[in-house]
Amino acid sequence: MRRFWAVAAALAGGAAAQEKPYEYDLSRFRKVDPAWIRYAELPALPAAVEAPAALALDAQDRLYVAGAQRLAVFDAAGRPVGGFALEAPARCLALARSGEVLAGGKDQIRVYAPSGGVLAAWVPLGEEALLTSLAVARNGDVWVADSGNRAVWRFDAAGRLLGRLAPPNPAAARKHFIVPSPSFDVAAAPDGTLWVANPGRQRVEHYAADGQWLGAWGEASMRLEGFPGCCNPTHLAVLPDGRILTSEKGIPRVKCYRPDGALEAVVAPPECFAEGALGLDLAADSTGRVWVLDPARGQVRRFEPRRE
């Protein structure tokens, strides 16, 4: 009889394991060697908007957080200092060199005065457009990641459309960016170059100020230095010294890489976030602190380098 129940229990366990045969068990990958975690978390800030979707920092390290109906503004210390209503939900955000707020909706960018009010609405990018990221380059040009059209568009500071980013093989431009989900990011570097996430290829690509291809790094891997799943990294930012920040979904985490693609540190390990956390938008301030939007918690998380 004991043998019967032992066999029955084993069969039941096997059946349970087969209930979701194609589901990844990611639990062991949520553990990170503490030696890699070289940032400490500061107190989090409330996002202060409904359905927070994007954040950005200005030249004075003021924080802007955009949601479905409103934009909130905080000073560099994280204290609320203002905000205003949005004409349309913002999916992505950036600050123009002249101080205006650029908010990307589904298919077009609206330009707001610093105190609120729409100053301009740029040309819509078509029915298929789904804007996911904005980056203002050193020369004032605005780069726009469009996951719907799988393209990165270039505008000048006045809102004139200049064209689209040219991948290494222009003949295959429409197939170059693989974007299986609405996670497609661009980030401007202090040296004037541009970094672009190609999530379906699990890599980060580097482009010159004029949009010419400079190279790429990254690989599909469950290892810490790699990018797992169908579409990672989801978001990018660049530190003042040129190092690259990435965030991921599936195994939610934030990492720091050297410009050559070598992993340097983990900023925020998976244990910092709820399982399945999404939309970890990133920004880096002038002191090297990292700001992370955490929509699941309705917070902005802040991390600073650990002191040696």
QUIPEZI-V108367 format. One record per helix or strand. SS is the DSSP state (H for helix, E for strand). FROM is the first residue (numbers start at 1). LEN is the number of residues. If there is no record, write none. Layout:
ss->SS from->FROM len->LEN
ss->SS from->FROM len->LEN
//
This chain:
ss->H from->2 len->17
ss->H from->27 len->4
ss->H from->34 len->3
ss->E from->37 len->1
ss->E from->39 len->8
ss->E from->54 len->4
ss->E from->63 len->4
ss->E from->70 len->5
ss->E from->80 len->6
ss->E from->92 len->4
ss->E from->101 len->4
ss->E from->109 len->4
ss->E from->118 len->4
ss->E from->131 len->6
ss->E from->142 len->5
ss->E from->151 len->5
ss->E from->161 len->4
ss->H from->170 len->7
ss->E from->186 len->3
ss->E from->194 len->5
ss->H from->199 len->3
ss->E from->203 len->5
ss->E from->213 len->5
ss->E from->220 len->1
ss->E from->227 len->1
ss->E from->235 len->4
ss->E from->244 len->5
ss->E from->253 len->5
ss->E from->263 len->6
ss->H from->270 len->3
ss->E from->282 len->3
ss->E from->290 len->5
ss->E from->299 len->7
//
